[in-house]
Amino acid sequence: MRHRSIQFIWSVSFFCLFSINANSQSDSIRREFITSLSQDLLRYYVYAKDAERMADTIKMRFENGLYNKAKNIDEFAYEITLDLRRIGKDRHLTVTSPQADFFDNDGYQRRLMGLTQKQVQAELNIIKKKMEEQKKWFLEDNYSYGDVKMLPGKVGYLKIKNFEGRVSPEKGKSIRIADVVNFLKKSTSIILDLRDNSGGNVEQVGRFVSYFIGLPNKYLFTIQMYVRYDSNGIQKESEVTKKYFSSPQINNNHLEKKKLIILINSRTFSAAESVVYLLKKNCSATIIGEKTVGATHIYGNLLTRKHYTAIIPTGKCIDEERVDFPLEGEGVQPDIYAKEDSAYEVAYRIAIANRDVSGSKIEYLNREGNIFTGEYLPSFSEYTGDYFKAKIFRIDKQLFIDYDGQHREVLMLKSKDLFKSESFMSIDFFRDSKNKVIGVTLKHNEGFLEVFFLRS
């Protein structure tokens, strides 16, 4: 889960991010990469002993040449990411090629060097204005929705893709959770679909579950953030603790008595897992599907350095009412196990409880629609394969990308070798001299690039 400032939220959407994708790097550059990352792990990671093990391991593996097969910095960073996750058993740990230096203090100072005082002030005024816009938008509880609909039998269905709460106002209209609640209040039961939900901001977890919990100011969870160095760089470990409660400002008398069924799968991640846990504990929700990822550690800003950008969790989420908070590394177990392609039908049968719903129609508040709009081509098969961090595969006539084992999305054809998806502006396959597909360039919606080669 992210514990971010509004300032950082704005920076990701506003600044153009970038990536270094040279086909090879000198040994000295990779050595600097490993040395700097090891220092960051020791300085920031939530568990000091695990940080030591991870730092020692990646240095040892580098010295033994175990990363030499990586063809570029993206593959190099992902190989290291996999090692960190294996040792730390922490799915939030992530290293990529450098995305932006705006929120690295040194990088921010470099950005302002050479500007006049008037130019600096103008820059800060722009930042302040954008921060205020994002703060207002953030507090409006805008999530990323799939279908929001009323199924026959007065069964409400709500698909939420993430709990970011930071949809940019510039991206156009968005429905608000208040509209969703008003739509669902006429239902007898609700299916909350959190399959493939990629998580989001910790602040949004408490706000969202407040719509289902009948008591204001009810204790939900606690986050503990750890700091090992003070502002002067002197080693001095300290702990910052914050408790979260259900919101007294949210009118929750519409949904608290509804029968709640939650769909999960093996890609339900981070903040979404906390939502499932809290609704199970406080609302007796029925959980259907597959075990979730098991990743509830907390991180703040991205760490951007000369050769990489890293997510290094600095805190953890605990339930003070339970000694054995069961999520990190374990995930949420379903009450009823169902495969991904059948969980929806199982949930609906439970929701209608054998009632006759014939003749009823589906009513939509939000309809995602069929996002596959391109023509199917037999040549799609030549794109399938393992591209390190990206797996490309077919299901029936649709082509999918599984990114980092976490995001699964449909690819939409734009032109030969060029696709797009919900999270990527472009997915561009490239070929060798024999016209064989050998790799892919991923351009994220935030603007930065990653390049991966097809594994043989």
KAGIWO-V640772 format. One record per residue. N is the residue number from 1. NEAR is the number of other ideal C-beta (glycine too) atoms within 12 Angstrom. Layout:
n=N near=NEAR
n=N near=NEAR
This chain:
n=1 near=46
n=2 near=40
n=3 near=36
n=4 near=30
n=5 near=22
n=6 near=27
n=7 near=26
n=8 near=31
n=9 near=35
n=10 near=31
n=11 near=33
n=12 near=32
n=13 near=30
n=14 near=28
n=15 near=27
n=16 near=20
n=17 near=29
n=18 near=23
n=19 near=30
n=20 near=28
n=21 near=29
n=22 near=20
n=23 near=18
n=24 near=17
n=25 near=28
n=26 near=13
n=27 near=16
n=28 near=12
n=29 near=24
n=30 near=33
n=31 near=20
n=32 near=20
n=33 near=36
n=34 near=37
n=35 near=23
n=36 near=30
n=37 near=43
n=38 near=34
n=39 near=26
n=40 near=37
n=41 near=41
n=42 near=27
n=43 near=27
n=44 near=35
n=45 near=38
n=46 near=37
n=47 near=28
n=48 near=21
n=49 near=15
n=50 near=29
n=51 near=31
n=52 near=20
n=53 near=24
n=54 near=40
n=55 near=32
n=56 near=21
n=57 near=28
n=58 near=43
n=59 near=27
n=60 near=18
n=61 near=27
n=62 near=29
n=63 near=17
n=64 near=11
n=65 near=12
n=66 near=20
n=67 near=32
n=68 near=17
n=69 near=17
n=70 near=34
n=71 near=27
n=72 near=31
n=73 near=36
n=74 near=41
n=75 near=37
n=76 near=45
n=77 near=43
n=78 near=37
n=79 near=32
n=80 near=42
n=81 near=38
n=82 near=29
n=83 near=33
n=84 near=38
n=85 near=32
n=86 near=19
n=87 near=26
n=88 near=35
n=89 near=23
n=90 near=37
n=91 near=37
n=92 near=42
n=93 near=39
n=94 near=37
n=95 near=44
n=96 near=44
n=97 near=40
n=98 near=33
n=99 near=37
n=100 near=32
n=101 near=28
n=102 near=31
n=103 near=30
n=104 near=26
n=105 near=17
n=106 near=16
n=107 near=24
n=108 near=24
n=109 near=15
n=110 near=15
n=111 near=22
n=112 near=20
n=113 near=13
n=114 near=11
n=115 near=16
n=116 near=11
n=117 near=11
n=118 near=10
n=119 near=15
n=120 near=18
n=121 near=14
n=122 near=15
n=123 near=22
n=124 near=19
n=125 near=14
n=126 near=18
n=127 near=27
n=128 near=17
n=129 near=17
n=130 near=29
n=131 near=24
n=132 near=18
n=133 near=24
n=134 near=33
n=135 near=22
n=136 near=19
n=137 near=27
n=138 near=33
n=139 near=23
n=140 near=22
n=141 near=37
n=142 near=35
n=143 near=42
n=144 near=33
n=145 near=34
n=146 near=31
n=147 near=29
n=148 near=36
n=149 near=32
n=150 near=32
n=151 near=33
n=152 near=22
n=153 near=28
n=154 near=28
n=155 near=34
n=156 near=40
n=157 near=39
n=158 near=43
n=159 near=31
n=160 near=44
n=161 near=34
n=162 near=36
n=163 near=40
n=164 near=36
n=165 near=37
n=166 near=40
n=167 near=31
n=168 near=25
n=169 near=22
n=170 near=14
n=171 near=13
n=172 near=9
n=173 near=13
n=174 near=25
n=175 near=28
n=176 near=24
n=177 near=38
n=178 near=24
n=179 near=23
n=180 near=36
n=181 near=30
n=182 near=20
n=183 near=28
n=184 near=35
n=185 near=25
n=186 near=18
n=187 near=34
n=188 near=25
n=189 near=32
n=190 near=43
n=191 near=45
n=192 near=50
n=193 near=38
n=194 near=53
n=195 near=37
n=196 near=37
n=197 near=45
n=198 near=38
n=199 near=45
n=200 near=37
n=201 near=40
n=202 near=42
n=203 near=34
n=204 near=40
n=205 near=46
n=206 near=41
n=207 near=36
n=208 near=43
n=209 near=45
n=210 near=37
n=211 near=43
n=212 near=44
n=213 near=38
n=214 near=22
n=215 near=20
n=216 near=20
n=217 near=18
n=218 near=26
n=219 near=22
n=220 near=37
n=221 near=38
n=222 near=27
n=223 near=37
n=224 near=28
n=225 near=27
n=226 near=28
n=227 near=24
n=228 near=25
n=229 near=18
n=230 near=12
n=231 near=9
n=232 near=7
n=233 near=12
n=234 near=11
n=235 near=13
n=236 near=13
n=237 near=18
n=238 near=16
n=239 near=18
n=240 near=18
n=241 near=19
n=242 near=21
n=243 near=21
n=244 near=34
n=245 near=25
n=246 near=31
n=247 near=27
n=248 near=15
n=249 near=16
n=250 near=29
n=251 near=21
n=252 near=30
n=253 near=17
n=254 near=25
n=255 near=36
n=256 near=29
n=257 near=18
n=258 near=33
n=259 near=28
n=260 near=41
n=261 near=44
n=262 near=47
n=263 near=46
n=264 near=45
n=265 near=36
n=266 near=29
n=267 near=35
n=268 near=48
n=269 near=41
n=270 near=45
n=271 near=48
n=272 near=50
n=273 near=47
n=274 near=51
n=275 near=51
n=276 near=51
n=277 near=40
n=278 near=45
n=279 near=35
n=280 near=32
n=281 near=26
n=282 near=30
n=283 near=33
n=284 near=20
n=285 near=36
n=286 near=31
n=287 near=41
n=288 near=39
n=289 near=40
n=290 near=30
n=291 near=26
n=292 near=42
n=293 near=41
n=294 near=32
n=295 near=41
n=296 near=46
n=297 near=46
n=298 near=42
n=299 near=38
n=300 near=30
n=301 near=32
n=302 near=38
n=303 near=37
n=304 near=37
n=305 near=34
n=306 near=23
n=307 near=34
n=308 near=43
n=309 near=40
n=310 near=38
n=311 near=41
n=312 near=43
n=313 near=43
n=314 near=39
n=315 near=33
n=316 near=34
n=317 near=42
n=318 near=31
n=319 near=27
n=320 near=18
n=321 near=17
n=322 near=16
n=323 near=8
n=324 near=10
n=325 near=27
n=326 near=24
n=327 near=39
n=328 near=34
n=329 near=23
n=330 near=19
n=331 near=31
n=332 near=40
n=333 near=23
n=334 near=31
n=335 near=24
n=336 near=23
n=337 near=18
n=338 near=28
n=339 near=18
n=340 near=25
n=341 near=15
n=342 near=19
n=343 near=34
n=344 near=31
n=345 near=21
n=346 near=26
n=347 near=38
n=348 near=30
n=349 near=24
n=350 near=29
n=351 near=34
n=352 near=25
n=353 near=18
n=354 near=10
n=355 near=18
n=356 near=10
n=357 near=20
n=358 near=9
n=359 near=7
n=360 near=16
n=361 near=13
n=362 near=19
n=363 near=22
n=364 near=22
n=365 near=29
n=366 near=28
n=367 near=18
n=368 near=22
n=369 near=12
n=370 near=12
n=371 near=18
n=372 near=25
n=373 near=15
n=374 near=22
n=375 near=16
n=376 near=19
n=377 near=19
n=378 near=11
n=379 near=18
n=380 near=30
n=381 near=15
n=382 near=20
n=383 near=35
n=384 near=24
n=385 near=27
n=386 near=22
n=387 near=35
n=388 near=33
n=389 near=37
n=390 near=43
n=391 near=27
n=392 near=37
n=393 near=22
n=394 near=24
n=395 near=20
n=396 near=12
n=397 near=18
n=398 near=27
n=399 near=37
n=400 near=29
n=401 near=38
n=402 near=29
n=403 near=32
n=404 near=36
n=405 near=25
n=406 near=32
n=407 near=30
n=408 near=32
n=409 near=33
n=410 near=34
n=411 near=42
n=412 near=27
n=413 near=27
n=414 near=20
n=415 near=15
n=416 near=19
n=417 near=25
n=418 near=23
n=419 near=36
n=420 near=27
n=421 near=33
n=422 near=27
n=423 near=30
n=424 near=31
n=425 near=23
n=426 near=27
n=427 near=40
n=428 near=29
n=429 near=37
n=430 near=26
n=431 near=19
n=432 near=12
n=433 near=7
n=434 near=7
n=435 near=13
n=436 near=17
n=437 near=27
n=438 near=25
n=439 near=34
n=440 near=41
n=441 near=29
n=442 near=42
n=443 near=27
n=444 near=34
n=445 near=24
n=446 near=28
n=447 near=22
n=448 near=31
n=449 near=31
n=450 near=44
n=451 near=36
n=452 near=42
n=453 near=32
n=454 near=26
n=455 near=21
n=456 near=12
